[in-house]
Amino acid sequence: MDVREAEFTIRDFEFGSGDVLPELRLRYRTLGEPRRDSSGAVCNAVMILHGTTGSGAQFLRASFAEELFRPGQLLDSERHYIILPDGIGHGGSSKPSDGLRMDFPRYGYRDMIRAQHRLLTEGLGVERLRLVMGTSMGGMHTWLWGIHYPDFMDFLVPLASLPAEIAGRNRMIRKMIMDSITGDPAWRGGEYDEQPPGLIHAVHLLIMMTSCPLQWRKEAPTKAAADAFLVERVRGYASALDANDMLYAFAASEDYNPAPDLRRIKAPLLAINSADDQVNPPELGIVEAAIRQVERGRFALLPIDEHTRGHGTHTLAGLWKHHLAEFLEGASAGQGRPVH
């Protein structure tokens, strides 16, 4: 696969808070080439959105890319123009750790999708997407795309997400993550010289938030194995994260609540969750109730088995791509416009 990486700059980007950033940089990756229809419009673009603290690069891993982007696969990059942006505050896009620290504008999910829209329309000349798909935070962004830009896409596929305000245990853990950082004296109001210990406490909570009890018991069946597993996880997260960036990334979800506006979604939508997802536990029944408000909405809940990995199941495309195939084929048949 030929992956291209580039950057798009938006001048004087105004956030929902009213703050203005003179230059908002958006890093993105693309696979494939844009194709145009008889009117000259790009007609084969697909955008995939990442999760909290992640980046578009995560979709280049074999568990995702090999299952979807290779020749003959659902999103074959020889036929599709695949766009993988880094959200505001994430990856190579503008973020607090670039230098502004706590002077970086407070951003929310709506700011993030508005910036994505400008990347597409102004930066890449894409006025319509065949598919918007996202995982975790990207799944939540997918719901918002369907609400705020209802005529912009043919299909919507949010994974590992709930179309409701973040509340209950999910909100409590997020609040604990943020408080672990801001409550640490070494954080110094964001002006630390090296990562504060509070970041490790936040990582501990993130690990519990996304834990997978059944599989982790299998992977770490002894005390020694469990301790080693934890050390490895903590080291991996801590080496890749910045305290201010993490604080902003989790605070960004505070403006998320698509529930009142789900009827605005026009495109066919398939929500996919996993039954062992500790972030979006199925016993809440939120998606089952919400999907009835989406005129062309469907929901697939993956049962727990030896292959699912809790919240991380969204990155294992081989476990759910058959649902994606059935959805695209069925919805396309209704439209008379096959997606592959």
C-alpha positions in Angstrom: 0.0 0.0 0.0 1.2 3.5 -0.9 0.7 5.7 2.1 1.1 9.5 1.7 1.4 11.8 4.6 0.8 15.5 4.5 -0.4 18.6 6.4 -3.1 21.1 5.9 -3.1 24.4 7.7 -6.3 26.4 8.6 -5.6 30.1 9.2 -7.4 31.8 12.2 -9.4 28.8 13.2 -12.1 29.8 15.6 -13.1 27.3 18.2 -16.5 26.9 19.8 -15.1 28.6 22.9 -14.4 31.7 20.9 -10.7 31.3 21.0 -8.8 31.6 17.8 -5.6 29.7 16.8 -3.7 31.6 14.1 -2.6 28.4 12.5 -4.3 25.0 13.0 -2.2 22.2 11.5 -4.0 19.0 10.6 -1.8 16.0 9.8 -3.4 13.3 7.6 -2.6 10.2 5.6 -4.1 9.0 2.4 -4.1 5.7 0.5 -5.2 5.4 -3.1 -6.2 8.1 -5.6 -9.3 10.3 -5.8 -11.6 9.4 -8.7 -14.0 11.9 -10.2 -17.5 11.4 -11.7 -18.8 13.0 -14.8 -19.4 16.3 -13.0 -15.8 16.4 -11.7 -16.6 15.6 -8.1 -14.5 13.1 -6.1 -16.7 10.0 -5.8 -14.6 7.3 -4.0 -13.4 9.0 -0.8 -13.6 7.2 2.5 -12.7 8.8 5.9 -11.8 6.8 9.0 -11.5 8.5 12.4 -9.3 7.4 15.3 -9.8 7.2 19.1 -8.8 9.3 22.0 -4.9 9.7 22.3 -4.6 7.9 19.0 -3.9 9.0 15.4 -4.7 8.0 11.8 -1.6 5.9 11.8 -3.3 3.2 13.9 -5.3 2.1 10.9 -2.2 1.1 9.0 -1.6 -1.8 11.4 -2.0 -5.2 9.9 -5.1 -6.1 12.0 -6.9 -3.2 10.2 -5.2 -2.4 7.0 -4.6 -6.0 5.8 -8.3 -6.8 6.4 -9.8 -3.8 4.6 -7.3 -1.9 2.3 -5.6 -4.7 0.4 -6.7 -5.6 -3.2 -10.1 -7.3 -3.2 -10.9 -6.2 0.3 -14.0 -4.0 1.2 -12.0 -0.7 1.1 -9.5 -1.7 -1.5 -7.1 1.2 -1.7 -6.7 0.7 -5.5 -10.4 1.7 -5.8 -11.0 3.9 -2.8 -9.4 7.2 -1.7 -8.9 6.6 2.0 -8.3 9.6 4.2 -6.9 9.1 7.8 -6.8 12.4 9.6 -5.2 13.1 13.0 -7.8 15.0 15.1 -7.1 18.3 16.8 -4.9 17.6 19.8 -3.7 14.3 18.5 -0.9 12.7 16.5 0.9 15.2 14.2 -1.9 17.8 14.3 -1.7 21.0 16.5 -1.8 20.1 20.2 -0.9 21.7 23.6 2.5 20.0 23.7 3.6 21.8 20.6 4.4 24.7 22.9 1.2 26.5 23.9 0.5 24.1 26.8 -2.5 25.3 28.7 -2.8 28.3 26.5 -3.9 26.1 23.7 -7.6 26.7 22.9 -10.0 24.4 24.6 -11.5 22.2 21.9 -14.5 19.9 21.8 -15.7 17.2 19.4 -17.6 19.6 17.3 -14.5 21.6 16.8 -12.7 18.4 15.7 -15.3 17.4 13.1 -15.6 21.0 11.8 -11.8 21.0 11.2 -12.1 17.6 9.5 -14.8 19.0 7.2 -12.5 21.9 6.2 -9.6 19.5 5.6 -11.8 17.6 3.2 -13.5 20.5 1.4 -10.7 23.1 1.4 -7.6 20.9 1.6 -8.5 17.9 -0.5 -11.4 19.1 -2.6 -13.7 16.4 -1.4 -17.4 17.5 -1.2 -18.9 14.1 -0.5 -17.7 10.9 1.2 -18.7 7.4 0.3 -18.2 6.3 3.9 -17.4 7.9 7.3 -16.2 5.3 9.8 -14.6 5.7 13.2 -13.5 3.8 16.3 -14.1 4.9 19.9 -13.8 8.7 19.9 -13.8 8.4 16.1 -17.1 6.4 16.4 -18.6 9.3 18.4 -17.3 11.7 15.7 -19.1 9.5 13.1 -22.4 10.0 14.9 -21.8 13.7 14.9 -20.9 13.7 11.2 -24.2 12.2 10.4 -26.0 14.9 12.5 -24.1 18.0 11.5 -23.3 17.1 7.8 -26.2 14.8 7.0 -25.9 15.2 3.2 -22.1 14.7 3.0 -21.8 11.0 3.1 -23.4 7.8 1.7 -22.8 5.6 4.7 -21.9 5.9 8.4 -20.2 3.2 10.5 -19.4 4.1 14.1 -17.6 1.4 16.1 -17.1 1.1 19.9 -19.2 4.1 20.8 -22.6 5.1 22.3 -24.8 7.9 20.8 -25.4 9.5 24.1 -23.9 12.1 26.5 -20.9 10.6 28.4 -22.2 9.9 31.9 -22.1 7.2 34.5 -18.9 5.1 34.9 -17.5 6.4 31.6 -17.7 10.0 32.8 -16.4 9.1 36.2 -13.3 7.4 34.9 -12.6 10.3 32.5 -13.0 12.8 35.4 -10.5 10.7 37.4 -8.1 10.7 34.5 -8.2 14.5 34.3 -8.1 14.9 38.1 -5.0 12.6 38.3 -3.2 15.1 36.1 -4.4 18.4 37.4 -4.3 17.3 41.1 -0.6 16.5 40.8 1.6 19.4 42.2 4.3 18.4 39.7 1.9 19.3 36.9 2.4 22.9 37.8 -0.6 24.2 35.9 0.7 22.6 32.8 4.2 24.1 33.0 6.1 20.9 33.9 9.7 20.3 32.6 9.2 16.5 32.6 6.0 14.4 32.6 4.4 14.6 36.1 3.7 11.4 38.1 0.0 12.1 37.7 0.3 11.0 34.1 1.1 7.5 35.3 -2.0 7.6 37.6 -4.0 8.7 34.5 -2.6 5.8 32.5 -3.6 3.3 35.2 -7.2 4.5 34.9 -7.0 4.4 31.1 -5.8 0.8 31.3 -8.7 -0.2 33.6 -11.2 1.8 31.4 -10.3 -0.3 28.3 -9.5 -3.6 30.1 -10.6 -7.0 28.8 -11.1 -9.3 31.8 -11.5 -12.6 30.0 -8.6 -12.3 27.5 -6.3 -10.6 30.0 -6.8 -13.6 32.4 -5.7 -15.9 29.5 -2.8 -13.7 28.6 -1.7 -13.2 32.2 -2.7 -16.4 34.1 -0.2 -15.9 37.0 0.7 -13.1 39.4 4.1 -12.7 37.8 2.6 -12.7 34.3 0.0 -10.1 35.3 2.6 -7.8 36.9 4.8 -8.0 33.7 1.7 -7.4 31.5 0.9 -4.3 33.5 4.5 -2.9 33.4 4.5 -3.4 29.6 1.2 -1.6 29.2 2.1 1.3 31.4 5.4 1.8 29.7 3.9 1.7 26.3 1.2 4.3 27.1 3.5 6.6 29.2 6.2 6.7 26.5 3.7 7.9 24.0 1.6 10.4 26.0 1.9 14.0 27.2 0.0 15.1 30.3 -1.5 18.3 28.8 -2.4 16.5 25.5 -4.1 13.8 27.5 -6.0 16.3 29.7 -7.3 18.2 26.7 -8.2 15.0 24.8 -10.4 13.7 27.6 -11.9 17.1 28.3 -12.9 17.4 24.6 -15.7 14.8 25.1 -17.6 17.2 27.4 -19.6 18.7 24.5 -20.7 15.3 23.1 -24.4 14.4 23.2 -25.9 13.3 19.9 -29.0 11.8 21.5 -31.4 14.7 20.9 -30.5 15.0 17.2 -30.3 11.4 16.0 -33.4 11.8 13.7 -31.3 14.3 11.6 -29.1 11.4 10.3 -30.1 10.6 6.7 -27.4 8.2 5.6 -27.6 4.5 6.3 -25.8 3.8 9.5 -24.4 0.6 11.0 -23.2 0.8 14.7 -20.9 -2.0 15.8 -20.0 -2.7 19.4 -18.5 -5.7 21.2 -20.2 -7.3 24.2 -17.0 -7.3 26.3 -16.4 -3.5 25.8 -15.9 -2.1 29.3 -16.2 1.5 27.9 -19.5 0.8 26.2 -21.1 -2.1 28.1 -24.1 -3.6 26.3 -26.2 -3.9 29.5 -26.8 -0.1 29.3 -29.1 -0.7 26.2 -28.3 2.7 24.9 -27.6 1.8 21.2 -30.6 -0.5 21.0 -32.9 2.4 22.1 -31.1 5.1 20.1 -30.9 3.2 16.8 -34.7 3.3 16.5 -34.4 7.0 16.0 -32.1 6.6 13.0 -34.3 6.0 10.0 -31.8 3.8 8.2 -29.9 2.6 11.3 -28.7 -0.9 12.2 -26.8 -2.3 15.2 -24.5 -5.3 15.4 -23.3 -6.5 18.8 -20.3 -8.9 18.6 -20.6 -11.7 21.2 -17.7 -12.4 23.5 -15.4 -15.1 22.2 -11.8 -16.2 22.2 -11.0 -13.5 19.5 -12.7 -10.3 20.9 -10.5 -7.9 22.9 -13.0 -5.7 24.7 -12.8 -2.1 23.6 -9.8 -3.0 21.4 -12.0 -5.2 19.2 -12.6 -2.2 17.0 -9.1 -2.4 15.7 -9.5 -6.1 14.7 -11.3 -5.6 11.5 -11.4 -9.3 10.7 -13.9 -9.8 13.5 -16.5 -7.4 12.2 -15.8 -6.8 8.5 -18.5 -9.3 7.5 -21.1 -7.0 9.2 -19.6 -4.1 7.2 -19.8 -6.1 4.0 -23.5 -7.1 4.5 -24.4 -3.5 5.4 -22.7 -1.9 2.4 -24.1 -4.5 0.0 -27.6 -4.2 1.4 -27.7 -0.4 1.7 -26.1 0.0 -1.7 -28.6 -2.3 -3.3 -31.3 0.0 -1.9 -29.5 3.0 -3.4 -28.5 1.2 -6.6 -24.9 2.4 -5.9 -22.6 -0.4 -4.8 -19.7 0.7 -2.6 -17.2 -2.0 -3.8 
